[in-house]
Amino acid sequence: MSDPLYVAFIWHQHQPLYKSRNSEEGVGQYRLPWVRLHGTKDYLDLVLLLEKYPKLHQTVNLVPSLILQLEDYAAGEAIDPYLALALTPEQQFQEKQKQFIIERFFDGYHRTLIDPHPRYAQLYQQKQEEGKTWCLENWTLQDYSDLLAWHNLAWIDPLFWEDPEIASWLERGKNFTLSDRQRIFSKQRQIIAKILPQHRLMQENGQLEITTTPYTHPILPLLADTNSGRVAKPEMELPDRRFQWSEDIPHHLKKAWDMYLERFGQAPRGLWPSEQSVSPEILPYIAKEGFKWIVSDEAVLGWSLKHFFHRDEVGNVLEPELLYRPYRLKTPHGDLAIVFRDHRLSDLIGFTYAGVEPKQAAADLIGHLESIHRTYKKQQTHPETASSQPWLVTIALDGENCWEYYQKDGLPFLEALYAGLSQEQHIKLVTVSEFLNKYPAKAEIPTADLHSGSWVDGSFTTWIGDRAKNKAWDLLTEARATLAKHPEATEANNPEAWEALYAAEGSDWFWWFGEGHSSSQDAIFDRLFREHLSAIYRALNEPVPPKLNQPIEEHAISKTDRQPEGFIHPVIDGIPDKQDWERAGRIEVGGSRGTMHQASLVQRIFYGFDHLNLYFRFDFTTGVTPGQDLPEELHLFWYYPGIKLPINIAPIEGIPDRSPVNHYFHHHLTVNLVSRSIWLEEVGTDFNWYARVCRGLMAFDRCLEIAIPWADLKVEPDYCLEIVAILATDGNFHSNLPDQRTISVIVP
């Protein structure tokens, strides 16, 4: 009988330091409520549910900056603007406070957090359909009170809905009082207070392994040297001032180690380097502190081995023996083991399964693991491919943000997944340390060969390299140099200066600056970063540079073109839901590029993907009718540059001889806007167009939305698509968009 397939789930729980350093605002002031809200929705329930399946062992990473804030809330020593309003009598609200409530108390994905609750959904629809001004003029004090209550109730995990008091609030649904809101907060505190004790208990019982992260979640390779950004991106534009403060690394590691020892009564073994970022320079510090293993991403392994991982049509790795094993890293302070996560399996949970029926999603993941085990078993039957130790599949991902998009915060999915895995004879869930204790790492990566990079494309471009990110690094470098000029300011006698430095070195601020990520709260992240830097100067009795009073960048919402910022899984209903498409790519076609484009029939195109589908949304000019002023057909054509596939010209009459419509294509999707039909064609080996099975979806109402399953296209992950859209009537060319370029998408 062959070994089972060992699987290590690692859930990463993290929030940045939201605590204000503005002393004038009082002790315990938090800028944002996300520690409190995620604390009631995402941390305790994950391990309580796992506890029901004792055969399943997992690893949970708790970041020190999160732990500190959870403890503040549990002790009643934290207050954030959202909580302050919830605990204020509604009769005392001024117009500015009412505006804030209308604007911010619907934060969250409405399909899962708001729509299931009738009263909350009613208030949300009033805001969406009537507008904020109407709400301000027409809402009663009871409306505000109910909204304050529901914003907090909706973030309580469904696992706790059987609590009699919570159940009574959910059943009543409306007419909440200040006393109710106070009791809801008390319930939040009770849940938060159980998080750390429950984790400790389950670790002591052997079902959990708890790991940690450098103190405030800094990118350690960039603390050692910002020039490490050029390892993966040699052309990267670096900050004007080079940050080289590797001496800060042991401080972050030591503080994390000591906090862990105090909370969990034993020494940690594993370290989740922030953003799975590693480099040769940081390894000695990690080993010297006493950590035994670390985790990173398959992209980092690929760069380190000079081997690009390929996948088959369903996404399974073609060289699994390289990915599914731990590696050994030698340092002057002893060996470190490193495991590399399967990026795609992790992303399926993080970004794709939320849009799939829960039991189907769980079965799909288990099916992938079963397939990997079959491959392992087959390789073991041949001496030339047999492995000397079993495989370990590492699935490591954010353990909090993804659940917001799942039904009931992921409860049905996780129950189906855990129930299925408990019945599996050939799949065994373990903690990373359990596996390493039994099967120590044998394969070695020479330390100098370890790639300097993160989980994001194996690079650091998410945190450094564009104008805004580099400006932030320059401000941090200047503040760090100022602290270095005060050798008398030690951590013992000036902790405020050092704590502010550690907070500013956290990765989260750089994540939100510049290109790549944005949210409605970018300005608050900008402000917090500058508050941390300003606190360093104040603690040293140095003048605060005036530039720290100015935002690092403008935070107006951009209406220009952008690339996709993450996975999406929109509901295909023809209704342009902002949240469904907020991370999609966008191309402004008409109405925003000058007078020559004012008459465009298409105003903008959204495009994106998850692991199941390729998605498009077309926003047409208001009032146009297909078959009259709008052509009745939309054709999508695309090819795969660099891939040898049969191609042919687009079968549309009257196509002008200009790029990109005169290119040769491999796939063709047609949407008839009048009949609401959709069909797919592909060029065969004889270079003719042939109909193919199409399980795509389309909906046309206030916009056109399309979902095309990757399975219908039968293309491999990491293929690049170049796409052009053509409007036509009865197969005759009308116009194309974008004007003079294609839309580029990479298959996930």
C-alpha positions in Angstrom: 0.0 0.0 0.0 1.5 3.4 -1.0 1.8 6.3 1.3 -1.1 8.8 1.4 -0.9 12.2 -0.1 0.0 14.6 2.7 -1.7 18.0 2.5 -0.8 21.0 4.6 -3.4 23.8 4.8 -1.9 27.0 6.1 -4.3 29.8 6.9 -2.8 33.3 7.1 -4.6 35.7 9.5 -3.4 39.3 9.3 -4.5 42.9 9.7 -2.2 46.0 9.7 -1.9 48.3 12.6 -5.0 50.5 12.4 -4.2 52.2 15.8 -3.8 55.9 15.5 -0.6 57.5 16.8 -2.2 60.9 17.0 -2.1 61.5 20.8 -4.7 64.2 20.6 -7.3 61.7 19.7 -6.9 59.7 22.9 -5.7 56.2 23.8 -7.1 53.2 21.9 -8.3 55.1 18.8 -8.4 52.9 15.7 -8.9 54.4 12.2 -10.7 51.4 10.7 -12.9 48.6 12.1 -11.5 45.6 10.3 -9.8 43.8 13.2 -13.1 43.9 15.2 -15.3 42.8 12.2 -13.0 40.1 10.9 -12.5 39.1 14.6 -16.2 38.2 14.8 -16.4 36.7 11.4 -13.3 34.9 10.4 -10.8 33.7 13.1 -12.7 31.8 15.7 -15.2 30.0 13.5 -12.4 28.6 11.2 -10.8 26.6 14.0 -14.1 25.7 15.8 -15.4 24.1 12.6 -12.1 22.2 12.2 -12.4 21.0 15.8 -15.4 18.9 14.7 -13.1 16.9 12.4 -10.3 15.7 14.7 -8.6 13.6 11.9 -7.8 16.8 10.0 -4.8 18.8 11.2 -4.0 22.2 9.9 -1.7 25.2 10.4 -2.8 28.7 11.2 -0.6 31.8 11.0 -1.4 34.6 13.5 0.5 37.8 12.8 1.6 39.7 15.9 0.1 43.0 14.8 -3.3 41.2 14.6 -2.9 39.6 18.0 -2.1 43.0 19.7 -5.3 44.5 18.2 -7.5 41.6 19.0 -6.4 41.8 22.6 -7.2 45.5 22.7 -10.7 44.9 21.5 -11.2 41.9 23.8 -10.2 44.1 26.8 -12.5 46.9 25.7 -9.5 49.2 25.1 -10.1 49.8 21.4 -12.6 52.2 19.8 -12.9 52.8 16.0 -15.1 55.4 14.3 -17.7 52.8 13.2 -18.0 51.4 16.8 -18.2 54.9 18.3 -21.2 55.7 16.1 -22.8 52.4 16.9 -22.6 53.2 20.6 -23.9 56.8 20.2 -27.6 57.6 20.8 -29.0 58.2 17.3 -30.7 61.4 18.6 -27.2 63.0 18.9 -26.2 62.4 15.3 -25.2 65.5 13.4 -25.5 65.7 9.6 -21.8 64.9 9.1 -22.2 61.7 11.1 -25.3 60.7 9.2 -23.4 61.2 5.9 -20.7 58.9 7.2 -23.1 56.2 8.2 -24.9 56.3 4.8 -21.5 56.2 3.1 -19.7 53.6 5.1 -22.1 51.2 6.9 -22.7 49.2 3.8 -19.0 48.3 3.5 -18.8 44.6 2.6 -19.9 42.4 -0.4 -23.6 43.1 -0.6 -24.6 39.7 -2.2 -23.4 37.7 0.9 -23.4 40.2 3.8 -26.4 42.5 3.0 -28.8 40.8 0.6 -29.6 37.8 2.8 -31.0 40.1 5.5 -34.3 41.8 4.4 -34.0 45.0 6.5 -30.4 45.5 5.7 -31.1 44.9 2.0 -34.0 47.4 2.1 -31.7 50.2 3.4 -29.1 49.2 0.9 -31.5 49.4 -2.1 -32.8 52.8 -0.9 -29.2 54.1 -1.0 -28.5 52.5 -4.4 -31.8 53.5 -6.1 -32.6 56.8 -4.4 -29.2 58.1 -3.7 -27.3 59.3 -0.6 -29.0 62.7 -0.6 -32.5 61.1 -0.6 -31.5 59.0 2.4 -30.2 62.0 4.3 -33.4 63.8 3.7 -35.9 60.9 4.3 -34.4 58.4 6.7 -35.7 58.4 10.2 -33.6 57.9 13.4 -34.9 54.3 13.4 -33.4 53.7 10.0 -30.0 54.8 11.2 -30.3 52.7 14.3 -31.2 49.6 12.3 -28.4 50.2 9.9 -25.8 50.6 12.7 -27.1 47.3 14.2 -27.1 45.4 10.9 -23.6 46.4 9.9 -22.4 44.7 13.1 -24.8 41.7 13.0 -24.0 40.8 9.4 -20.3 40.5 10.3 -21.0 37.9 13.0 -20.2 34.5 11.6 -23.2 32.1 10.9 -21.5 29.5 13.1 -22.6 31.7 16.1 -26.2 32.4 14.9 -27.5 29.7 17.1 -26.6 31.8 20.2 -30.0 32.7 21.6 -29.4 36.4 21.8 -28.0 36.6 18.3 -30.8 34.4 17.0 -33.4 36.8 18.6 -31.8 39.8 16.8 -31.7 38.1 13.5 -35.4 37.0 13.8 -36.5 40.5 14.9 -34.6 42.2 12.0 -35.6 45.8 12.8 -36.5 48.4 15.5 -33.1 48.1 17.1 -32.3 50.3 20.1 -29.1 51.7 21.5 -29.2 49.0 24.1 -29.4 46.3 21.4 -26.3 47.9 19.7 -24.4 47.9 23.0 -25.3 44.2 23.5 -24.2 43.4 20.0 -20.8 44.9 20.7 -20.6 42.9 23.9 -21.2 39.8 21.9 -18.4 40.8 19.5 -16.0 41.2 22.4 -17.0 37.8 23.8 -16.2 36.1 20.4 -12.9 38.0 20.0 -11.8 37.1 23.5 -12.1 33.4 22.7 -9.8 33.5 19.6 -6.4 33.1 21.1 -7.4 30.6 23.9 -9.1 28.4 21.3 -6.0 28.4 19.1 -3.8 27.5 22.0 -6.1 24.7 23.2 -6.2 23.1 19.7 -2.4 23.4 19.4 -1.9 21.7 22.8 -4.3 19.0 21.6 -2.2 18.4 18.5 -4.8 19.4 15.8 -3.3 22.8 15.1 0.1 24.2 14.5 0.3 28.0 15.1 2.9 29.9 13.3 3.9 33.6 13.3 5.2 36.4 11.1 7.7 39.2 11.6 6.2 41.6 14.1 4.4 44.2 11.9 4.4 42.2 8.6 7.4 43.9 6.9 8.9 42.6 3.6 12.2 41.4 5.1 14.2 41.3 1.9 13.3 45.0 1.3 14.3 45.9 4.8 17.7 44.3 4.1 18.1 46.1 0.8 15.5 47.8 -1.4 17.8 46.9 -4.4 16.6 43.3 -4.0 13.6 44.5 -6.0 15.8 44.3 -9.1 16.5 40.6 -8.8 13.2 39.7 -10.4 12.7 43.0 -12.3 16.2 44.3 -13.4 14.5 47.3 -15.0 12.7 48.3 -11.8 12.8 52.0 -11.0 14.0 52.2 -7.4 13.5 54.9 -4.7 15.9 57.8 -4.7 17.3 56.7 -1.3 18.3 53.1 -0.8 16.9 51.4 2.3 19.4 49.1 3.9 18.6 48.4 7.6 19.0 44.6 8.0 19.6 45.3 11.7 15.8 45.8 12.0 15.1 42.2 10.9 16.1 40.5 14.2 14.0 43.0 16.1 10.9 42.0 14.1 11.7 38.3 14.5 12.5 38.6 18.3 9.3 40.5 19.1 7.3 37.9 17.2 9.0 35.1 19.0 8.6 36.5 22.4 4.9 37.4 21.8 4.3 33.8 20.6 6.0 32.3 23.6 4.0 34.4 26.0 0.6 33.7 24.4 1.0 30.0 23.5 3.4 28.7 26.2 5.9 27.1 23.8 8.4 28.2 21.1 7.2 28.6 17.5 8.6 26.3 14.8 7.2 27.9 11.6 7.5 31.4 10.2 5.3 32.8 7.4 7.5 35.5 5.9 5.4 38.5 5.2 3.8 38.0 1.7 5.8 34.8 1.4 8.8 37.1 0.6 12.2 35.5 0.9 15.8 36.2 -0.1 19.2 34.7 0.7 20.1 37.6 3.0 17.2 37.1 5.5 17.7 33.3 6.1 20.5 33.6 8.7 18.4 35.9 10.9 15.4 33.5 10.7 17.5 30.5 11.6 19.4 32.3 14.4 16.1 33.3 16.1 15.2 29.5 16.2 12.6 29.0 13.5 12.8 25.6 11.8 10.7 26.1 8.6 9.3 28.8 6.4 6.8 28.9 3.5 6.9 30.6 0.2 5.2 30.4 -3.3 5.8 28.1 -6.2 6.9 31.1 -8.3 9.8 31.5 -5.9 10.7 27.9 -6.3 10.5 28.1 -10.1 12.9 31.0 -10.1 15.2 29.3 -7.7 15.3 26.0 -9.7 15.3 27.9 -13.0 12.3 25.7 -13.9 8.9 27.0 -15.0 6.0 25.0 -13.7 3.6 23.8 -16.4 0.1 22.6 -15.9 -2.4 20.5 -17.8 -5.8 21.7 -19.1 -7.4 21.2 -15.7 -4.6 23.0 -13.8 -2.6 20.1 -12.3 1.2 20.5 -12.1 3.0 18.5 -14.7 6.2 18.2 -12.6 4.7 17.5 -9.2 7.7 15.8 -7.7 9.5 19.2 -7.7 6.8 21.2 -6.0 5.4 18.7 -3.5 8.4 18.3 -1.3 10.2 20.4 1.3 13.7 21.8 0.6 16.6 22.4 2.8 18.4 25.7 3.1 21.8 25.9 4.9 22.6 28.9 7.0 25.5 29.7 9.4 23.0 29.1 12.3 21.6 25.7 11.1 19.4 24.4 8.4 15.9 25.8 7.6 13.3 23.8 5.8 11.1 25.6 3.2 7.8 24.4 1.7 6.3 26.0 -1.4 2.6 26.3 -1.8 0.6 25.2 -4.9 -0.4 28.6 -6.1 -3.3 27.5 -8.2 -4.9 25.3 -5.5 -4.5 28.1 -3.0 -6.1 30.6 -5.4 -9.0 28.3 -6.2 -10.1 28.7 -2.5 -9.1 32.3 -2.3 -10.6 33.7 -5.5 -12.7 31.1 -7.4 -14.7 28.7 -5.3 -16.8 31.5 -3.8 -18.6 31.6 -7.2 -19.3 27.9 -7.2 -22.0 25.8 -5.4 -20.3 24.8 -2.1 -20.5 21.0 -2.5 -19.3 21.2 -6.1 -16.4 23.4 -5.1 -15.4 21.0 -2.3 -15.6 18.1 -4.6 -13.5 19.9 -7.2 -10.7 20.5 -4.7 -10.8 17.0 -3.4 -10.7 15.8 -7.0 -7.5 17.7 -7.6 -5.9 16.1 -4.6 -7.1 12.7 -5.6 -5.6 13.3 -9.1 -2.2 14.3 -7.5 -2.3 11.1 -5.4 -2.9 9.0 -8.4 0.1 10.6 -10.1 2.2 9.9 -7.1 1.1 6.3 -6.9 1.8 5.8 -10.6 5.3 7.3 -10.2 6.1 5.0 -7.3 5.6 2.0 -9.5 8.6 2.9 -11.7 12.1 2.9 -10.1 13.3 5.8 -12.3 10.4 8.1 -11.0 9.8 6.7 -7.5 10.3 9.2 -4.7 12.2 8.4 -1.5 9.5 10.1 0.6 5.8 10.9 0.2 4.6 14.1 -1.3 3.4 17.2 0.7 0.9 19.5 -1.1 1.0 22.9 0.6 -2.2 25.0 0.3 -1.5 28.4 1.9 -3.6 31.5 1.6 -5.3 34.4 3.3 -7.6 33.0 5.9 -10.0 35.9 6.3 -10.8 38.1 3.2 -12.0 35.4 0.8 -14.9 34.2 3.0 -16.8 37.4 2.5 -17.6 36.3 -1.0 -18.8 32.8 0.0 -22.3 31.7 1.0 -22.6 32.0 4.8 -19.0 33.1 5.1 -17.7 29.8 3.7 -19.5 27.5 6.2 -21.2 25.2 3.7 -18.0 25.0 1.6 -15.8 24.1 4.6 -18.3 21.7 6.0 -18.4 19.9 2.7 -14.7 20.0 2.3 -13.9 18.7 5.8 -16.6 16.0 5.6 -15.2 14.8 2.3 -11.6 14.8 3.4 -12.4 13.0 6.6 -13.6 10.1 4.4 -10.6 10.0 2.2 -8.3 7.0 2.7 -5.5 8.3 0.5 -5.3 12.0 1.6 -4.0 12.9 5.1 -4.1 16.5 6.4 -1.1 17.4 8.6 0.6 20.3 10.1 3.9 21.3 8.4 5.9 20.4 11.5 4.2 16.9 11.7 5.4 16.2 8.2 8.9 17.6 8.7 9.3 15.6 11.9 8.6 12.4 10.1 10.1 13.3 6.7 12.9 15.9 7.1 13.8 17.9 4.0 16.3 16.0 1.8 16.5 18.1 -1.4 18.6 21.2 -1.1 18.4 24.6 -2.6 21.8 26.3 -2.3 21.2 29.4 -0.3 22.7 31.7 -2.9 20.2 30.2 -5.5 17.1 31.1 -3.4 15.2 33.6 -5.5 14.4 37.0 -3.9 10.7 37.4 -4.4 7.2 37.0 -3.1 3.9 35.2 -3.9 3.0 37.9 -6.4 4.7 36.8 -9.7 7.9 36.0 -7.8 8.7 39.7 -7.5 8.3 42.7 -5.1 6.5 45.0 -7.6 3.4 45.2 -5.4 5.4 47.0 -2.7 8.1 49.0 -4.6 8.9 50.3 -8.0 6.3 52.9 -9.0 6.3 56.6 -8.1 4.0 56.5 -5.1 5.5 53.4 -3.5 9.0 54.8 -4.0 8.1 58.1 -2.5 6.8 56.2 0.6 10.1 54.3 0.8 12.1 57.6 0.6 10.1 59.0 3.5 10.7 55.8 5.5 14.4 55.9 4.7 14.6 59.5 5.9 12.8 58.7 9.2 15.0 55.6 9.8 18.1 57.6 9.2 16.9 60.2 11.7 16.4 57.5 14.3 19.9 56.2 13.7 21.3 59.7 14.6 19.9 59.2 18.1 21.9 56.3 19.5 20.6 57.3 23.0 17.0 56.4 21.9 17.0 52.7 22.6 13.9 50.4 22.6 14.1 50.4 26.4 14.0 54.1 27.0 12.2 55.3 23.9 9.8 52.5 22.9 7.4 55.0 21.1 10.0 55.8 18.5 10.8 52.2 17.8 7.2 51.0 17.8 6.3 53.7 15.3 9.2 52.6 13.1 8.1 49.0 13.2 4.6 50.0 12.3 5.8 52.1 9.3 7.9 49.2 8.1 4.8 47.1 7.6 4.0 45.9 4.1 0.4 47.0 4.0 0.9 50.7 3.3 3.0 50.0 0.3 0.4 47.5 -1.0 -2.2 50.2 -1.3 0.1 53.0 -2.6 0.4 53.5 -6.4 -0.6 51.0 -9.0 -2.0 47.5 -8.5 -4.5 47.9 -5.6 -7.0 50.5 -4.5 -9.9 50.8 -2.2 -12.3 53.4 -0.9 -10.0 53.7 2.1 -6.7 54.4 0.4 -6.6 57.9 2.0 -6.8 56.4 5.5 -4.0 54.0 4.8 -1.9 56.9 3.5 -2.7 58.9 6.6 -1.8 56.0 9.0 1.5 55.5 7.3 2.4 59.2 7.7 1.2 59.2 11.3 3.6 56.4 12.1 6.5 58.2 10.5 5.5 61.5 12.3 5.5 59.7 15.6 9.1 58.7 15.1 10.1 62.4 14.9 8.0 63.5 17.8 9.4 60.7 20.0 12.9 62.0 19.2 11.9 65.7 19.8 12.7 66.3 16.1 10.6 68.6 13.9 8.2 66.7 11.8 9.0 67.3 8.1 6.1 69.3 6.6 5.8 66.9 3.7 4.4 64.3 6.1 1.4 66.5 6.4 0.6 66.0 2.7 -0.8 62.8 1.1 1.7 60.7 -0.7 -0.7 60.5 -3.7 -4.0 61.8 -4.8 -6.8 59.3 -3.9 -9.6 60.3 -6.3 -11.2 57.3 -8.0 -9.6 56.8 -11.4 -11.8 56.7 -14.5 -9.0 55.7 -16.8 -8.0 52.4 -18.3 -6.6 49.8 -15.9 -5.4 46.2 -15.8 -7.2 43.5 -13.8 -6.4 43.9 -10.1 -7.4 40.4 -9.0 -9.8 37.5 -9.6 -13.5 38.3 -10.1 -16.6 36.1 -10.2 -19.5 38.3 -11.2 -23.1 37.2 -11.3 -24.1 37.1 -15.0 -27.4 38.9 -14.9 -26.9 42.0 -17.1 -27.0 44.3 -14.1 -23.8 46.3 -13.8 -23.0 45.6 -10.1 -20.0 47.7 -9.1 -18.7 45.2 -6.5 -18.8 42.4 -9.0 -16.4 44.2 -11.3 -14.3 46.3 -9.0 -11.1 44.3 -9.5 -11.7 43.8 -13.3 -9.7 45.4 -16.0 -11.4 48.4 -17.7 -11.1 50.2 -21.0 -12.8 53.5 -21.5 -14.2 53.6 -25.0 -16.6 56.4 -25.4 -17.4 59.6 -23.5 -14.0 60.0 -21.7 -11.5 60.3 -24.5 -12.4 63.5 -26.3 -14.9 64.6 -28.9 -14.0 62.0 -31.5 -15.4 59.3 -29.2 -18.6 60.9 -28.0 -20.8 58.9 -30.4 -19.4 55.5 -29.5 -22.0 52.8 -29.0 -19.9 51.2 -26.3 -18.9 53.4 -23.3 -16.5 51.0 -21.6 -15.4 47.4 -21.4 -14.7 45.4 -18.3 -12.8 42.2 -18.4 -11.4 39.7 -15.9 -11.3 36.0 -14.9 -11.1 33.4 -12.2 -10.0 29.8 -12.6 -13.3 28.8 -14.1 -14.3 31.5 -16.5 -13.2 34.4 -18.7 -15.5 37.4 -18.1 -16.6 40.4 -20.1 -18.9 43.3 -19.5 -19.9 45.9 -22.2 -21.6 49.1 -21.1 -23.5 50.6 -24.0 -24.7 54.1 -24.6 -28.0 54.6 -22.7 -31.1 54.0 -24.7 -29.6 52.1 -27.7 -31.6 49.1 -29.1 -30.0 46.0 -30.7 -31.0 45.6 -34.3 -31.8 49.3 -34.6 -29.2 51.9 -33.5 -27.0 49.1 -32.1 -25.7 46.3 -34.3 -27.3 42.9 -33.4 -24.1 40.9 -33.0 -21.0 41.2 -30.8 -18.1 39.1 -31.9 -15.0 38.3 -29.8 -11.9 37.0 -31.6 -8.7 36.0 -30.0 -5.4 34.2 -30.6 -2.5 33.0 -28.3 0.8 34.7 -29.2 3.8 32.4 -29.0 1.6 29.3 -29.0 1.5 27.1 -32.2 -2.3 26.8 -32.8 -4.1 26.9 -36.1 -5.4 30.4 -37.0 -7.5 32.1 -39.6 -8.9 35.5 -40.5 -12.2 36.6 -38.8 -15.2 35.3 -40.8 -16.8 38.8 -41.0 -17.6 40.6 -44.2 -16.1 44.0 -44.8 -13.3 43.9 -42.2 -10.9 46.8 -43.0 -7.3 45.9 -43.6 -5.9 47.4 -40.4 -4.6 46.1 -37.1 -5.9 44.5 -35.0 -9.0 43.3 -36.9 -6.9 42.0 -39.8 -5.0 39.6 -37.4 -5.4 35.8 -37.6 -7.4 34.3 -34.7 -7.9 30.9 -33.1 -11.2 31.3 -31.2 -14.4 33.2 -32.0 -17.3 33.8 -29.7 -20.6 35.3 -31.1 -23.3 36.9 -29.0 -26.6 37.8 -30.7 -28.0 40.7 -28.7 -31.5 40.3 -30.2 -32.0 36.5 -29.7 -29.8 36.4 -26.6 -27.9 33.4 -28.1 -24.2 32.6 -27.8 -21.9 30.2 -29.7 -18.3 29.4 -30.0 -16.0 28.6 -33.0 -12.4 27.4 -33.2 -10.0 27.0 -36.1 -9.3 23.4 -36.9 -6.1 21.7 -38.1 -7.3 22.4 -41.7 -7.5 26.1 -40.9 -11.3 26.3 -41.2 -13.7 27.5 -38.6 -15.7 24.9 -36.7 -18.4 25.1 -34.1 -17.4 23.9 -30.6 -19.3 23.1 -27.4 -20.1 26.3 -25.6 -21.3 26.4 -22.0 -20.9 30.1 -21.9 -23.4 32.5 -20.3 -24.6 35.9 -21.4 -27.1 38.3 -20.0 -28.2 41.6 -21.6 -30.2 44.1 -19.6 -28.6 47.4 -18.5 -25.3 46.0 -19.8 -24.0 42.9 -21.5 -22.2 40.4 -19.3 -20.5 37.2 -20.6 -18.8 34.3 -19.0 -16.8 31.9 -21.1 -15.6 28.6 -19.3 -11.9 28.0 -19.7 -12.8 24.3 -20.1 -14.5 25.1 -23.4 -11.4 26.7 -24.8 -9.1 23.8 -23.7 -6.1 26.0 -23.2 -3.3 25.7 -20.6 -2.7 28.1 -17.7 -0.3 31.0 -18.4 -1.3 31.2 -22.1 -1.7 34.8 -23.2 -4.9 35.8 -25.1 -5.0 38.8 -27.4 -8.7 39.8 -27.9 -10.6 42.1 -30.1 -14.3 42.9 -30.2 -16.3 43.5 -33.4 -19.8 44.8 -33.7 -21.6 43.5 -36.8 -25.0 43.1 -38.4 -25.8 39.9 -40.2 -22.1 39.1 -40.3 -21.1 42.5 -41.8 -18.6 44.6 -40.1 -19.8 47.7 -38.3 -16.9 48.7 -35.9 -14.3 47.3 -33.6 -13.1 48.0 -30.1 -10.8 48.9 -28.6 -9.8 51.1 -31.5 -6.2 50.2 -32.3 -5.2 47.5 -29.9 -6.2 44.2 -28.4 -7.2 43.3 -24.9 -4.5 41.1 -23.2 -5.4 38.4 -20.7 -3.3 35.6 -19.1 -5.0 32.3 -18.5 -4.8 31.7 -14.7 
